[in-house]
């Protein structure tokens, strides 16, 4: 499969040319909005703890999110992808706010949770809380927060929840099946995949290598971040991304670290980290048909 990642001068724009694409496809990627619209629905203590925990400005984050969705409509985007930490906590107020905003979108959307989406004020972060809160995201994920696909214009969009830094055997199998369809594929997750060039900036900002399958963790940091060593399925998933056997995994898009980054990953693919929505970040992904003059012998990845 031939494709070309075109160099741009902005981390808010990604252009990829794809051979055989019948028509342009435009997507808007939004991540890490960290909105908090908690209310009294679940009690005053939940509201108080929510306000205490989350220091992002409620009005500012909501305005930025609304602007991003309005921009998607202005672009006449073919799809919108949200890769987690859109809200802080799965409270009734946050989920009602999210449903109201997303139901007004003209384009179809793909949603995958982040670690802050499914946490809940006053409850410990971890798998037990995620399992408890997970069903609340079924309405935004066609019933399956762990894995979802959406085909737009001959391109397969895949959303995989890696918000615990792990991939399950079921997610691995589903992703292998998605790739086997042979369509040009874009992968959307919350947490970036470990790429050596991304490591220095992540550690500089966060003091820890908060990427999936990252090198550089030590036991104390893992304990602080409540991150477990990569499980067998996680490592197999990472290896699959690297090997890209059919070379149809064109790009990976994620957030989590709150700054933008771009670099090559695996065989012909690139990872695009999008800046945080609470800070005005977003990424327009433009998928264009390949030029007639492109060399048919192979793809170009400048």
Rosetta blueprint (number, residue, H / E / L):
1 X L
2 X L
3 X E
4 X E
5 X E
6 X E
7 X L
8 X L
9 X L
10 X L
11 X L
12 X L
13 X E
14 X E
15 X E
16 X E
17 X E
18 X E
19 X L
20 X L
21 X L
22 X L
23 X L
24 X L
25 X E
26 X E
27 X E
28 X E
29 X E
30 X E
31 X L
32 X L
33 X L
34 X L
35 X E
36 X L
37 X L
38 X L
39 X L
40 X H
41 X H
42 X H
43 X L
44 X H
45 X H
46 X H
47 X H
48 X H
49 X H
50 X H
51 X H
52 X H
53 X H
54 X L
55 X L
56 X L
57 X L
58 X H
59 X H
60 X H
61 X H
62 X H
63 X H
64 X H
65 X H
66 X H
67 X H
68 X H
69 X H
70 X H
71 X H
72 X H
73 X H
74 X H
75 X H
76 X L
77 X L
78 X L
79 X E
80 X E
81 X E
82 X E
83 X L
84 X L
85 X L
86 X L
87 X E
88 X L
89 X L
90 X L
91 X L
92 X H
93 X H
94 X H
95 X H
96 X H
97 X H
98 X H
99 X H
100 X H
101 X H
102 X H
103 X L
104 X L
105 X L
106 X L
107 X L
108 X E
109 X E
110 X E
111 X E
112 X L
113 X L
114 X L
115 X L
116 X L
117 X L
118 X L
119 X L
120 X L
121 X L
122 X L
123 X L
124 X L
125 X L
126 X L
127 X H
128 X H
129 X H
130 X H
131 X H
132 X H
133 X H
134 X H
135 X H
136 X H
137 X H
138 X H
139 X H
140 X H
141 X L
142 X L
143 X L
144 X L
145 X L
146 X L
147 X E
148 X E
149 X E
150 X E
151 X E
152 X E
153 X L
154 X L
155 X E
156 X E
157 X E
158 X E
159 X E
160 X E
161 X L
162 X L
163 X L
164 X L
165 X L
166 X L
167 X L
168 X L
169 X H
170 X H
171 X H
172 X H
173 X H
174 X H
175 X H
176 X H
177 X H
178 X H
179 X H
180 X L
181 X L
182 X L
183 X L
184 X E
185 X E
186 X E
187 X E
188 X E
189 X E
190 X E
191 X E
192 X L
193 X E
194 X L
195 X L
196 X H
197 X H
198 X H
199 X H
200 X H
201 X H
202 X H
203 X H
204 X H
205 X H
206 X H
207 X L
208 X L
209 X L
210 X L
211 X L
212 X E
213 X L
214 X L
215 X L
216 X L
217 X L
218 X L
219 X H
220 X H
221 X H
222 X H
223 X H
224 X H
225 X H
226 X L
227 X L
228 X L
229 X L
230 X L
231 X L
232 X H
233 X H
234 X H
235 X H
236 X H
237 X H
238 X H
239 X H
240 X H
241 X H
242 X H
243 X H
244 X L
245 X L
246 X L
247 X L
248 X L
249 X E
250 X E
251 X E
252 X E
253 X E
254 X E
255 X E
256 X L
257 X L
258 X L
259 X L
260 X L
261 X E
262 X E
263 X E
264 X E
265 X E
266 X L
267 X L
268 X L
269 X E
270 X E
271 X E
272 X E
273 X E
274 X L
275 X L
276 X L
277 X H
278 X H
279 X H
280 X L
281 X L
282 X L
283 X E
284 X E
285 X E
286 X E
287 X E
288 X E
289 X E
290 X L
291 X L
292 X L
293 X L
294 X L
295 X L
296 X L
297 X L
298 X L
299 X L
300 X E
301 X E
302 X L
